[in-house]
Amino acid sequence: MRFVMPLSLLACLLALLVLRGLATNEAFHDARVADSVDKTTVPADLLEGGPIIDARGSKNAHPVSYRIPDHTVVLSFDDGPSPEWTPKILDVLAARKIRADFFVTGAMTARNPDLIRQIVAGGHELGVHTFTHADMALQSHGRVGWELAQTQLALAGVAGVHSALFRPPYSSNAAAMDDWNYPVIKYVGAHGYLTAFIDRDTDDWMRPGVEEIVKAAMPETPGAGEMILLHDAGGDRAQTVAALEQIIDQLQAQGYRFTTISEALGATSATVPVTGFQLWAGRGYIWATQFAVHTLPVMIGLLALVGFLNFGRFGLMLILAPMHARRAKRRDTWGRPVTEKVTVLVPAYNERECIANTLNSLAVSDQPIEVIVIDDGSSDGTADIVEAMNLPFVRLIRKANGGKSSALNTGIAAASHEIIVMMDGDTVFEPSTVRELVQPFGDPGIGAVAGNAKVGNRDSLIGAWQHIEYVLGHNLDRRMYDMLGVIQTIPGAVGAFRKEALRRVGGMSDDTLAEDTDITIAVLCDGWRIVYAEHARAWTEAPASLQQLWSQRYRWSYGSMQAMWKHRAAVTSRGPAGRFGRIGLPLVVLFGVVAPLLAPLVDMFLIYGVFFGDAAITLTGWGGFILLQAVLSWYAFHLDREKPWYLISLPIQQVVYRQLMYIVLLQSAITAMTGGRLRWQKLRRTGEVAVPVEV
């Protein structure tokens, strides 16, 4: 159930994009136009008859046609309504008290509901011109039915009406019917629609000039009834508006009357009111569409924010990471070498599978150490394994279960030395790890050092993904934050502190689930410098399943949010705390919370672009972004001297991780806002991680 709400929100966002795409005629748009073919299936009397085809009910087997009566004109307008041109046309018609037919598309109807209401209020008749203005001759019956139903839904929503009139896009007079579009006429007739072709096509959409439009509207035979085609949308219709006045004046001078299709045929209006479910379904659709149309700029703005944050982070990394790498090459950066003995704390809770590997790795350390294992009430015999190993440099402290912070505070109190290294019970160190980790303490201003945590079980797909994340998203980030002086998290797997720094901030706190982030921020705000030691490598066992990964990141994210909230006063503080509050904390919130929380928008727009937009441009843009990430990832792997072949899975990793971190962060935020509490969740370990032979 934890995935239902976040994934439902993503589905709603995608649905909003599609609704907006429908309203702007992007989604499901088909610009193909059928070529004219043979007319072998079209009855001759229809080809030679009037512009109105009736294939309804019993007439479906043998459709009939109707002509507009003599001295009668029906003005018909296609493709609207347009917020620019339809009002001007309505003004012309109202001034001359003329009613006309407007064949509207569903997309334009959904975008311009007020204009549809104005058309109906003016006594004009509505007709269906499909939803997306696709050539129905090239569509399946299912698509034709959807186009009609969706347009009717829009009409019901904006004006509470349906229409029984249909005009196919790209149609002409009845003589132009052929073997492709005639079946469409019969299909829509079977569903109750009267099809309206035309007598006179003004070609006003080509903007041939006012005189040419007027000329094309005049009847070939004086006094003959006619249906005239004009357009109130689809481009600049200034010539149409100007020509309309002249068409009306000239035809009225010839004794013509102007009316609607239904009235010309002596029938009741084809525009009929709807009630009940159809009415409310239509209103719901229009409300959703209007919300989608107005929400899109917000979504685009958030997408731009995601891009800005990602590219900004990339830029900072590319500038600051090389500076950090150059500093790391200088062995005299921190002053005198640190050679004295240090304390290594190993808090352990049910680490039976891993604890022996952990202690054996410390046994070959090239730095003098004392090791204190704090068994936090393990029930699997962890402490017995430590005792049985009987290592002379290891002290074992047994205590009742109180959590990791409590175990670490017990170890800090028992530590014999000023420098304290902390590691997890499922982590192994290289022989040089402790030495590399403590060298920065040669600078008396440094209060803590973050080491380089590595994924040991990286040979599985999930392990490889986490390996990429650790190298790119953790270690490269730490290089950047180090150069900015605002490292916010020392990993629990490999970190070191001055005992004095820990004492001054009150030791480890159990206020949050991210005790490593909490203590790091506290030490930083107390005025100590914190740096990253890239050569202090530690190998840890990462979660081996998506379920375990989700549980771990949920705890990390929730705990980090707790820590950021706990130290929120740093924003208005002075001195070192203020520096973190006004530089480090905003960067962490923007890069660690806002960006990943909004990142699924990238995939939503990707899906929309591939299926409903320009797939080539969309995939090119997405590919360029992935390429940029690949280049940055390759550079991060280069700095960490890692083999780049793991980056083969980067594209999939990016997509999966975006959704995972979005779900994690959203769930964490909800838990935090509702005052929920998380318990410490112990991950199942296998003990398979050891120091690689070649590092």
N, C-alpha and C positions, 0 to 999 in steps of 0.2 A: 504493500500500500504506500510505502514511502516514495515510490516513483510516480504514483498516479497524479498527484497535484502538479508537480513540476512538468511532467510530460504533457499533461492536459493543458497547461499554460502555453507550452510551445505549440501544441496543436491549435490552440485558439489564435495565437499570433500568426501561424501559417494560414489559418482560415481567414483572418482579417486581411492578410496580403492578397489572398485569392479574391475575396469580396471586393477589395479595392481594385484589383486587376480586372474584374468583371465590369466594374463601373467605369473604368477607363478604357475598356475594350482591349486590354492586354492579355488577360487570361482567356485561353481557348480561342484566341483570334486566328482565323484562317483567311488569308488574303488571296487564296486561289480563286480564279474565275473560270468557269467551264466554257469551253469553245462550243459553238453551235454545232449540233449533229443532225442526223436525219429526223424526219417527222413522220415516220412510218406508223407510229402508234397513236398519233394525235388525230382525232376526227377532223375532217375537212371543214365541217360547219363551225367548229371552234376556231380554226385558223382564220376563217373568213368572217367570224362573228364579232360581237362587241367585246369591250375590255373587261367585263365582269363575268367570271366563271363560277357557276354554281355546281359543286360536286357533292353537296350535302345529302345525307339520308338516301332516299331511293334514287336520287339522281347520280349517285357515285359511279354506277356502272356506265351511265351515258350522260355525262355532264352537259349542261346547257349554258349558253352565254346570253348576256343582256347588253343592250346598247343604252347609252345615255340619250334620253329623249331629245327631239329637235328643240333648238333654241334654248338649250340647257347646258350649262357649264359646271363642271365640278373641278375646283382648284384643289390639287393634292400636293402636299409637301412631304418630302422624304428626309430621313436621316436625323431628324431632330429629337428633342428640342435643343436649341442652342441658346445659351444665356445672352449672346450678343445679337443674333439675328431674328430669333423667334419673336421676341417682344416687338421688334419693329414691324414684322409681318402682321402680327396680331393687331397692332395699332392701325395699320393700313386697312385691314379687314373690318375692324370695329368702326372706323371712320365712315366706311361705305356700307355698314350693316350687312356684311357678307359672311356667310358661314362656309367653312371648307373642311377638308379631311387632312389629318396629320398622321402619317405613317411613321411611328416613332420606334426607335430601338430601345431595348431594355436597358442597355448601358447608359444611354443619355437620359432615360427616364429616371433611373436611380440617382444620377448625379444632379438632376435639375427638377426636383419634385414640384417646386412652386410653379414652374412653367406648364407642367401637365395640368395642374389645377386651374391655371389661367385659361388654357385651351378648353377644358371642359366647361368652365364658367362662362366662356364666350359663346357657348352653344355649338362649338365645332365637334366634329366626329373624329374619334381616334381609330387608328388601325395599327396592326402589329407588323413591324418590319424586321422581325427577329431580334435577338438580344445582342449578338456580336456582329451583325451585318455580314454574315458568311453566306456564300453562294450555296443555297440549299440543294442544288442539283448534285453537289459533290459530297453531301453529308448522308449519313445513315438515317433511317427512320427514327432511331433513338435520339440522335442529335437534333433532328428537326423537331421532335416532340419536346425535347428539353428547351430549345430556343423559344418555342411558343409558350411553354408553361412558365419559363423564367420571366419572360416579358409580361405575361399576365399577372404574375406575382408582383412584379414591380408596379404595374398599373393599379392593382388592388391596394398596394401599400401607399401610394402617393395620392390617389384620387378616389379610391373605393369603387373602381369600375373594372370591367373586362371589355374586350372588344371582339366582335365576330368577323372583323375584316382582316385580311392578310395580303400583304404585297411582298413578293420575293425580292431580295436585293438583286441588283444588276438586271432587273427585268425591263421589258419594253412593252410593245403592244402584243395582243393575242397572237398575231401572226408569227411571232418569234418563238412560240412554244415549240419544244422539240422532244425527242425521246428521253432526254435526261430530266427536264424539269416538269414534264407532264405528270409523271408518277407523284411528284411532290404536290401538285395541285390536287390530285385525287386523294392523297394521304391527308392533307390538311382539310379537304372537304369532308372526309369521313369523320373528322374530329370537329365538325361544325363551323368551319371557316368558309367565308365567301372570298374568293381571290380577286383582287382588283389590279388589272393591268392598266394601260393608258391608251389614249388616242394620240395625244400630241406630246412629244418629248422636246423640251426647250433646250436641252443640253446646257442649262445655266451653270452646271458644275464646272464647265470648261471656261466660263467667263468670256463668252464670245463678243460681248458688248450688249448694251441695253436694246438697241434696235434689233439685233439678231434674235435675242430672246423673245421680244414682242412678236416679231415676224413668225417665229417657229410656233408660237402659241395660237396663231390664227387658224380657223378651220379651213380645210381644203375645199369643202363644199359649203357655201354660205347657208347658214341656218341649221347645219347638222350639229347634233349634240356631241360634246367631247369632254373627255377627262384630260386635264393638262397636268403634266409632271413638272414640279419645281422642287427646289431644295432649300430648307431653312437651316442647314448645318453642313459641316464637312469642309469648311474653308470660308473665304471671303465671299459673302453673299450680298454685297452692296449693289451689284448689278441686278440681282434678283429682286431686291426691295424696290429699286427704281423702276424696273420693268413691270412689276406687279401693278403699280398704279396705272400705267398705260394700258396693260392688258385688260384690266377691269373697265377702264373708260372706253376703250375701243369696242369691246364686246357688248357693253351695255348700250353703246350707240347703235349697235347692230340688232338690238332687241333681245339680247340673251339675258336669261336669269341665272343667278348663281345659287347653288344649293349643295347639299351633301350627297353622298352616294346613296344612302338609305332613302332619303327623301326623293331623290331622282327616280328610284325604283318603286316608290310608293310603299315602302316598308317602314317598320318602326326602326328607331335608331339602333345601330350596331354597337353603340356604347351603352352598356347596361350596368347598373349598380350591383355590387356584391355585398354579402353580409356574412356573419358567422366566422367560421374557421378561416375561409379564404381571405376575408378582410384582415383578420388579426395576424394571419401568417404573412400576408403582404406587408403589413405595418412593421412586424418584427424584422422582416428582411430589409426593409428600407432603413429602419433604425440602425440595424447592424451595419449596413452599407455606409450610411452617413458617418457612423462612428469610425469605420475602417478608413474612409476617405480622410477624415480629420485626424486620425491617429497616425497615418502614414508619415507625415512630416516629423512627428515625434520619434517614430521608429527609425527613420533615416537619420535624424539627429543623433540618436543613441548609437546607431551603426557607425556614424562618423566619429563619435566619441570613442568607440571601441578601436577603430582604426588609428585615431590620434594617440590613444594610450599605448597601443601595441607598437606603433612606429616610434613613439617617443621613448618607450622602454628599450626598443632595439637600438635607437640612436645613442642613448646613455650607455648601454652595454658596449657598443662598438667604440665609444670614446674612452670610457673608464676602465674596461677590462684590460686593454693593452697596457695602460698605465700601471695597473695592479700587477700584471705579469712581469713588467720590467722591474718593479720594486721587489718582487719575490725572488728575482735572480740575484739580487745583491745580498750576500750572506751577512753583511755587517749592518743591516738596516736597523736592528734593534739594540745595538750596543754590545755589551759584553755577553759572551755565550752563557747560557744557563745550564750548569752541569750538576747542580745540587739535586738531592733526592726529592721526589715529589710523591704526593698521595694520589692513587687512582681509586675512585669509588665505583663499585659495581652494584647498583641496586638490582635485586633479583626476585622475581615472583614467578614461580613455576617455570623455571628455565632449565629443566632437566635435560632437554635435547641439546641445549646450546652452551651451557655454562663451562663445560670442560674445554671446548674449543676456545672460548673467550679467555680463560685463564692460561691455557697453553700458549696463546698468542702473546700474552703479557710476559710469560716466562722468558721469552727471547728478546725482550725490549733492551735496546742499547742505552737507555736512560735509567739511572738508579731510581727504583720505585718501591713504595709499599702499596699493597693492594688491600682494600677493605671491601669484602663482600657483605652487603647488608641483605640478609634473607628476610623478606617482608611477609612472613607467615606462609611460605610455600607449602603446598599439600602434596607435592609430587616427589619429594625427596631431594630437592635441589641442594639444600644445606648438607645433606649426607654425602652427596657427590663431592662437594667442596672439601669437606672434612677428610674424605677418603683419599683425595688427591695429595693431601698433606704437603702442600707447597710452602716452603719456609718464608716466603715474602708475602704470604696471604694471611689476613686476619678475617675471621668469620664472626659476624654479629647476627644473632637471631633475635627477631622481634615479632610482636603481633602485627597482623596486617593493618596497615594504616595508609597505604598509598605511596606512590613514588616520591612525592615531596617529603613525606615523613621519613622515608628510608634515607633519602639524601641528607636531610638535616641530621639524622643520627650519625651518618658517616662523616659529615662535616665536623660535628662535635668530637668525633674520635680521631680525626686526621692529625698526624704528627707534623705535617709540613705546611709551609705557607702557600705553596701552589697545589691546587686540587684539580685533578683531571676527572671528568665524569664520562662514563660510557654506559651503554645498555648491556644487559646480560645476554643479548643475542648478537653481539657485535664482536668482530675480531680486529685486532690492530696488527699492522706491520711492525717489524722490529724498530723502525725509525719513527713511528707515529708519535709516541709520547715526546721524544726529543724535538721533533719538528713543531709539535703543538705548543711546547713551553718556551721556545726561543724568544718569541715576542715579549715575554715578561722581563727581558733585559732592559726594556724601557719601563721606568717606574710609573709612567702615566697610564699604562695598559692594565685594565682590570679583568679582561676576559678575552679568550681567543676561540674562534669557531674553526673546527676542523673540516676536512673534506670527506663527507659521507658518500660511500659508493654502494651500489646495489650488487650484492654478491651472487644472487640467483637470477642472473640476467639472461639465461639461455632460453627461457620460455617467452612467448609473445608479450604477456603481461609484464614479465620481468624486464624485457627489453624496453617496453614503453616507460616503465619507471626509471630505468637507467637513463633514457633520454631526458626525462623530467629532472632527475637529480643533477645531471651535468649542465643542462641548459637552464632549467627553471630554478634550481637551488644554488648551485655553485657559481654560475655566471652572475646570478643576481647578487650573491654575496660579494663578489669582486666589485660590482657596481656600488652596493651599499657601503662597503668598506671604504672606497675612495670618497664617498660622500660623508663618511663618519656616522652612519646611522644604521648599522647592522641591528636588526630587530630580533633575530632568533639565532641562538647557538644551538645546533642540533644536539638532542639528548644522546645521540650515538657517539659523538666525539666533540668534546668541548673542555675548556679549562678556565678556572677562575682563580683570582687571588683570594685567599681566605679573608683578608681584610675587606675586600669589596663585598663579599658575601655577608660578612658580619655587619657592615654599615647599612645594608638594605634589609637586614632581618632574616637572611637565609631564604630557603626555598618556601614558597607559599602554595597553599592548596586552594587558593581563591579561584583558580581557573584550571581547566583541563590541559592547558598548554603551559606547564610550569617552566619549560625552557624559554618560551617567548616572554613570559612574565618576568623571570629573573633577568633576562637579557635587557629588557627595557628598563627595569629598575636600576641595574648597574650603569647603564648608559645615562639615565637621567641623574644619577648621582655624581656624574662628572668624569667617570672613567672612559678611556678609549677602548673600543672593541675592534679587533681586526680578524681577518680571515687568513688562515695558514693553509695554503693549497696543498702543500706537500705532506700534511698530517692526514694521511688517508686511513679510513676505517671502513671495514666491509660489513654490511648489515644485511639481514634477511628481510626482503621486502614481501608484502602480501602476495600470495600465490593465486588468488582468485579475485574476480571483480567484487564479490561480496565482501571479502576481507579488505580490499582496497577501499571500497566505499566506507566501511566502518572506520578505518584508520583516518581517512581524509575528513570524514564527518567530525571525528574527535578533534583533529588538528584545526579545522576551520572554526568549529564552535569555540574551541579553547583560545584561538587567536583573536576571535571577536571579543571574547571575555577580557583578554589581556588588553586589547586596544581600548575597550570601554573603561577598564580599570584605570588606565593611565591617560584618560582623556584630558585631565587637567593640565597635562604638559603643553597643550596647545596655547594656553595663556600664561605659561610659566616663563621665567627668565633663566638665563644661563644655559647649561647643557640640556636641561629638561625642555626648555623652550625651543632649542635647536631641533631636538628630536620631534617635539610636538608640531613644529611648523614646517619641517622638512621630511623627516622620516615617517611620521604617522600619516600625513597625506599621501606620500608615495606608496606606503603599504596598503592603505585603503583603496587607492586608485588602481594600483597594479595587482593587488592581491584579492580584492573583493569586487570592485566595480567592473573591471575589465572582464574577469572570468564569468561574472554573473550575467553580463550582457553579451558575452561571446557567442552564445547560440544564435543570436541574430544573424551572424555570418552564415550559418548553415541554413537558416530559414530563407534568407535572400538567395542563397545558392540553389536550394530546391526550387524556389519560385522562378528564379532566372532560367534554370535548366528546362523546367516543364512548361513555363508560361511566358518566358521572355526570350531574349536572344541567348540561346544556349552557348554559342561559340564565344561571345564576349564574356558571358558569366564564367565559363570554365577557364578562359584565358586569365581573367582577373584573379580567380581563386588559385589557379596554378602559379601565377606570379607571386601571390602571397605565400604559398607553400614553398616556392623556390627561395624567397627571401628568408623564411624560417629555416630552410635547409642550409643555406649559406651560413646563417648565424649559428645554427647547431653544429655545422662542421667546424666552425671557428672555436666554439666552446669545447668540442671534442679534441681539437688540436691543442688548445691550451692545457687540457687535462691529460694529454697524451693517451687518448682513448682511440680504439679502432672505430672508424666511422661506419663500418658496414651495418651497424645497428640502426642507422638512420634510414634504412630501406623501409622500415615500417612507420616512418614519420607521418606521411599523409593520413593514414588510418588512425595513428595515435592522436593526431591533432583533433580529428573529428570526434573520436570516442572521449577523449579527455575533456573537450569543451562541454559535452553533455554531462559527463560525470561531475565535473567541478561546478557546473551550473546547478545540478540537482543538489549536490553537497552544500553549496553556499546558500541556496534558497532554503533548504531544510534547516541549516544552521541558523539562518536569520530568523526563521519562523520560531524555532526553538528558543532563541534568545529573546525575541519580542514577547513570547507568551510566558516567559519565565520558567521554561522547562529546564530540567537538569539531566545531564548525561552521566552515566557511570563509566568508570574506567573499563575499557573493553580489551581484554587480553587476546591477542591474535595467536592462532595456532602456529607453532614453529616446528621446523623439521630438523634443524641443526646441520643443514647441508652446507652452510657457508664457511669457507676457510680462506686464508690469504692466498691469492693466486700465486702460482710459481713464478710467473713473469708479471711484474708490475711496473 
